[in-house]
Amino acid sequence: MLAKRIIPCLDVTHGRVVKGVNFVELKDAGDPVEIARRYNEAGADELTFLDITASSDDRDLILHIIEAVAAEVFIPLTVGGGVRVVGDVQRLLNAGADKVSINTSAVLNPQLVKDASDRYGSQCIVVAIDAKRVGDHWEVFTHGGRKATGLDAIEWAKKMEALGAGELLLTSMDRDGTKSGFDLALTRTISDAVGIPIIASGGVGTLQHLVDGVREGHADAVLAASIFHFGEYGIREAKEYMRQHGIEVRL
Amino acid sequence: MNVDIAVVDYGMGNLRSVSKAIEHVAPSASVAVTSDPQVIAQAGRVVFPGQGAAPDCMREIDARGLRQAIVDAARSKPFLGICMGMQVLFERSEEGDTACLGILPGDVQRFPREAMHDAAGNKLKVPHMGWNDVHQAMQHPLWAGIEEGARFYFVHSYFVQPAAADVIAGFSHYPFPFTCAVASGNIFAVQFHPEKSQNAGLALLGNFAIWQPGAAAPAAALSGAICA
């Protein structure tokens, strides 16, 4: 049976891994290659790198990191952050990324999702959706949660699937950094609305939150950063907990 | 220059992962990512990867003049097809109703929407993405040291339906059993990504790097299978 995936997320800036708490307060959690190797050995199913480098001058740093990681870590690597044109997708794939995650640029230019998936295949195009509850619905935000787009998150998810996204990385901006668990209603609503896999993100504080994301949120994969980076829980421990709760995992 | 292992580059997907993984398990082998038919013809072994859509793959193969080199390699030397590189070995793909290389009899079908739910009625997503159990349907040198039921990493929406059951080397379930590995003479081909499947995948690539098809069984006809 297909296993539900656990994906540690490494936020990278200037060649170092950090974790944004509500995307503002940053803590340094180390060297990306070393961390990737450790997560690979610990049984992570995939790794996601988000390049949060602000200046475009330093963007090529992520390419070197991906090259170094891809030379010794043989599990799927997703890279996001600053992907603006099809050429960015190509550069990341060439460096060794298996999937490229598109966020703000998908909103500014939805055709990018179509062009990139037409060219490289849906399997390598992840669309990241940052959603926040606004009144009675969820709205898509960009720029790390600072800019409202007016787009309804559910409609947006369906549109991204139609344009060729192979997977959606769904982050609740209300929960991100809070350690209070995924926004399960958001996750379930979007997972049930589309036919492609959903990675739930934002808010993991306990192992039960991972279980809830799969069972209640219908997520196909769960993404977390701080609970793993700071050693609160191990990947194996998380998987054993999920298995005890009836979830198929790779152990 | 003669290379030990040629990785066929026809512009479809991330070949760096494939070549890096092979270099990792076969450090003494010379590995070349190439779109030169001459290099493919002279290589000791050939890896034929691929991602993307079947129509694009076939178009790119022909645009680069690689069809004959691929067919010749598949008939003459240790040959490993991966993902799309497995699918296009068959006769036809439902994806864009594409005529493929026709090296192996059978076709390629999409996961049918109406079948995509588990026993509890939960919807199953397509693409089939993630780590799934691979069951070995025959003994084969490429399975050496790999546990029956080991998990490999998959990303695909289509799967092969070989015309002859005796080429089926492995299968997986999503939710029904589907063929995820085939073996025929000097050809071995897999739907999953060994280069992304950590230890099990590296073991398979390592086995390929030293595989002597003729030693395991007489060079079988293309329709025949190695069944120990």
Interface residues (C-beta under 8 A of the other chain):
Chain A: M1 L2 A3 K4 R5 N40 D45 E67 A70 A71 E72 F74 I75 P76 L93 N94 A95 G96 A97 D98 Y120 G121 S122 Q123 C124 G166 E167 D192 G195 I196 P197 I198 H218 D220 A221 R250
Chain B: M12 G13 N14 R16 S17 K20 A21 H24 Q51 G52 A53 R113 M116 D118 N122 K123 L124 K125 V126 P127 H128 M129 G130 W131 N132 D133 R151 Y153 F154 V155 H156 S157 H173 Y174 H193 E195 K196 S197 Q198 G201 L202
